Amino acid sequence: MATTPEQQLATMLANIPEKTGKTLDEWTRLVAAEGLEKHGQIVGFLKTEHGVTHGFANLISAKIRDTGETEDLIAAQYSGAKAGLKPLHDAIVAFAKTLGEDVEFAPKKASHSLRRKKQFALITPATKSRIDLGLALKGDPAEGRLETYNAMCSHRVRLETAADFDDAVKGWMAEAYSRAG
């Protein structure tokens, strides 16, 4: 049984033909014929038109769109003065991968969105020494380290070191993930 995220990914990739009825190459050609380019469009097409489950639709879309752009966006966010924050970013992403195989990662120019059916977290290198971890916990009080944030993520936690990404923060993140389903 696959236990690491890498093993789980390899298992899912190997199971695409059996679980979806087509190989990744066949899906790639089909999506190209539809002219779809955006992640959400591809996932929606695969789910509604072909009955592919969310996890496999997300994986197929990610593989079709894998141009290296994701790594370039992340690298740009953590270059220069913010380079020291990259291990903290990676720890947050690694934890998010343990929450479920339906976690979607969508790096933007200045942040990294984590989604399920909707966004549940946002990783933003806010300063050269701090990551703001936005969490969708609407309705929860802002207390202590859990502060009010913005419309997309109701709360944030300021993280400066790996020690700041502790069990309390992981618990809030897991709760935000569970609400996004």
KAHUVEN-V203324 format. One record per residue. N is the residue number from 1. RES is the residue in one small letter. SS is DSSP state (@ for helix, = for strand, . for the rest). PHI is phi in whole degrees, -180 to 180 (999 if undefined). Layout:
# KAHUVEN-V203324
n: <N N>
res: <RES RES>
ss: <SS SS>
phi: <PHI PHI>
This chain:
# KAHUVEN-V203324
n: <1 2 3 4 5 6 7 8 9 10 11 12 13 14 15 16 17 18 19 20 21 22 23 24 25 26 27 28 29 30 31 32 33 34 35 36 37 38 39 40 41 42 43 44 45 46 47 48 49 50 51 52 53 54 55 56 57 58 59 60 61 62 63 64 65 66 67 68 69 70 71 72 73 74 75 76 77 78 79 80 81 82 83 84 85 86 87 88 89 90 91 92 93 94 95 96 97 98 99 100 101 102 103 104 105 106 107 108 109 110 111 112 113 114 115 116 117 118 119 120 121 122 123 124 125 126 127 128 129 130 131 132 133 134 135 136 137 138 139 140 141 142 143 144 145 146 147 148 149 150 151 152 153 154 155 156 157 158 159 160 161 162 163 164 165 166 167 168 169 170 171 172 173 174 175 176 177 178 179 180 181>
res: <m a t t p e q q l a t m l a n i p e k t g k t l d e w t r l v a a e g l e k h g q i v g f l k t e h g v t h g f a n l i s a k i r d t g e t e d l i a a q y s g a k a g l k p l h d a i v a f a k t l g e d v e f a p k k a s h s l r r k k q f a l i t p a t k s r i d l g l a l k g d p a e g r l e t y n a m c s h r v r l e t a a d f d d a v k g w m a e a y s r a g>
ss: <. . . . @ @ @ @ @ @ @ @ @ @ @ @ @ @ @ @ . . . @ @ @ @ @ @ @ @ @ @ @ . . . . @ @ @ @ @ @ @ @ @ @ @ @ . . . @ @ @ @ @ @ @ @ @ @ @ . . . . @ @ @ @ @ @ @ @ @ . . @ @ @ @ @ @ @ @ @ @ @ @ @ @ @ @ @ @ @ @ . . . . = = = = . . . . = = = = . . . = = = = = = = = = . . = = = = = = . . . . . . . = . . = = = . . . . . . = = = = = . . @ @ @ . . @ @ @ @ @ @ @ @ @ @ @ @ @ . .>
phi: <999 -69 -117 -88 -57 -66 -67 -63 -63 -60 -64 -62 -61 -65 -89 -53 -61 -67 -84 -118 88 -143 -80 -60 -62 -65 -64 -60 -65 -64 -66 -62 -64 -81 75 -86 -127 -83 -54 -62 -65 -65 -59 -60 -60 -64 -73 -80 -88 -129 67 -75 -66 -58 -59 -73 -61 -63 -64 -60 -60 -61 -68 -64 -91 -69 -112 89 -60 -57 -64 -65 -64 -64 -59 -65 -64 -112 -99 61 -64 -93 -57 -67 -87 -59 -61 -67 -55 -63 -66 -65 -63 -60 -64 -58 -65 -80 -74 165 -76 -94 -71 -107 -112 -133 -67 -116 -64 -119 -156 -135 -87 -115 -130 -122 -81 -146 -63 -120 -152 -142 -100 -129 -73 -76 -139 -70 -125 -147 -103 -96 -100 -81 -134 -88 -129 -52 96 -81 -71 -88 -138 59 -72 -88 -102 -65 -128 -143 -68 -76 -129 -64 -134 -143 -127 -87 -121 -114 -136 -59 -65 -68 -86 -98 -61 -64 -65 -62 -65 -63 -66 -63 -65 -62 -60 -63 -76 -84 -88>
